[in-house]
Amino acid sequence: MKPLKRKNQESYLRLLSLFERELKQYHKVFDNDNYSLHYVLSREQYTNDVEIRVTMNIIKKPLWLIMIDEPYNLKNLLEQYSRYFSVKDITIVRPFLQSHSRKSQNEIVLPKIEERISFEFYRDNLWWRRL
């Protein structure tokens, strides 16, 4: 029997840093700081497989205004790009209330990627309740 060697957290950090860096070059709509990406990594029990869920938080200036002349919408573009990294679960959210003051729009500070990655606990422990 081959022992299961869990992947290092730094390897996920490198993968998701590459994901973000190449996303900015993938399409002009992603080449700005109007959004932040948050990741949830969930590891399958007794395997080394990890499922990655990506949530795009739109921070300021609606990104869809840039998409007027494009044949695809924002979610389609992000899903097509995410297939290169085997990411299947994509969610795009925006704030419920957006402030319209100029001061708040210019002072956006994006958190580091280490703060935007989360690991899911207890993913498969409730499987018996589904029966």
C-alpha positions in Angstrom: 0.0 0.0 0.0 1.3 3.4 -1.0 1.3 6.0 1.9 -0.8 9.1 1.3 1.4 12.2 1.2 -0.6 15.3 1.7 0.4 18.3 -0.4 2.0 21.3 1.1 -0.1 24.5 1.6 2.6 26.4 -0.2 1.9 24.4 -3.3 -1.7 25.6 -3.3 -0.5 29.1 -2.7 1.8 28.9 -5.8 -1.0 27.4 -7.9 -3.5 30.1 -7.0 -1.0 32.9 -7.4 -0.4 31.6 -10.9 -4.1 31.4 -11.5 -4.5 35.1 -10.6 -1.5 36.3 -12.5 -2.5 34.6 -15.7 -6.1 35.7 -15.3 -5.1 39.3 -15.7 -3.6 38.4 -19.1 -6.4 36.2 -20.2 -8.9 39.0 -21.0 -9.0 42.8 -20.7 -12.0 42.7 -18.3 -9.8 41.0 -15.7 -6.8 43.4 -16.1 -7.8 45.7 -13.2 -8.2 45.8 -9.4 -12.0 46.1 -9.4 -12.4 42.6 -8.0 -10.9 40.1 -5.5 -10.8 36.4 -5.8 -11.5 34.1 -2.7 -10.8 30.4 -2.7 -12.2 27.5 -0.7 -10.1 24.3 -0.9 -11.9 21.1 0.1 -9.9 17.9 0.3 -11.6 14.6 -0.3 -11.4 12.1 2.5 -8.7 9.4 2.1 -7.4 10.9 -1.1 -5.1 13.6 -2.2 -7.7 15.2 -4.4 -8.7 18.8 -3.8 -11.7 20.6 -5.1 -11.2 24.3 -5.6 -14.1 26.8 -5.4 -13.6 30.4 -6.6 -15.6 33.3 -5.5 -15.1 36.6 -7.4 -16.1 39.6 -5.3 -16.7 42.7 -7.4 -15.5 45.7 -5.3 -16.0 48.8 -7.4 -17.0 49.8 -10.9 -19.2 47.1 -12.5 -17.0 44.9 -14.6 -19.9 44.2 -17.0 -19.7 47.7 -18.4 -16.5 46.7 -20.1 -18.3 43.6 -21.5 -20.8 45.5 -23.8 -19.2 44.5 -27.1 -18.1 41.0 -26.0 -20.0 37.8 -27.1 -19.5 36.1 -23.7 -20.5 37.3 -20.3 -18.2 37.6 -17.3 -19.1 34.3 -15.8 -18.6 32.4 -19.1 -15.1 34.0 -19.5 -14.2 33.0 -15.9 -15.5 29.5 -16.3 -13.6 29.0 -19.6 -10.4 30.2 -18.0 -10.9 28.1 -14.9 -11.1 24.9 -16.9 -7.3 25.2 -17.5 -6.9 24.7 -13.7 -9.7 22.1 -13.3 -11.8 24.5 -11.3 -15.5 23.8 -11.8 -17.3 25.8 -9.1 -17.4 29.6 -9.9 -19.4 32.2 -8.1 -19.5 35.9 -8.8 -20.9 38.2 -6.1 -21.2 42.0 -5.6 -21.9 44.0 -2.5 -25.6 44.4 -1.5 -25.1 48.2 -1.0 -22.4 50.0 -2.9 -21.2 53.4 -1.6 -20.9 56.0 -4.3 -18.4 58.3 -2.6 -15.2 58.9 -4.5 -13.0 58.6 -1.4 -14.1 55.1 -0.7 -13.5 54.0 -4.3 -9.9 55.2 -4.4 -8.9 53.6 -1.0 -9.4 49.9 -1.8 -6.8 47.7 -0.3 -6.9 44.1 -1.5 -6.0 41.4 1.1 -3.0 39.2 0.4 -3.6 35.9 -1.3 -2.8 34.0 1.9 -5.8 35.7 3.6 -8.1 34.8 0.8 -7.5 31.0 0.8 -9.6 28.9 3.1 -9.6 25.2 3.7 -12.9 23.5 4.3 -13.3 21.2 7.3 -15.7 18.3 7.8 -16.6 18.0 4.2 -17.6 14.3 4.0 -18.6 13.6 7.6 -22.3 14.2 7.1 -22.8 11.8 4.2 -25.0 9.4 6.3 -27.7 12.1 6.7 -28.4 12.2 3.0 -29.8 8.7 3.1 
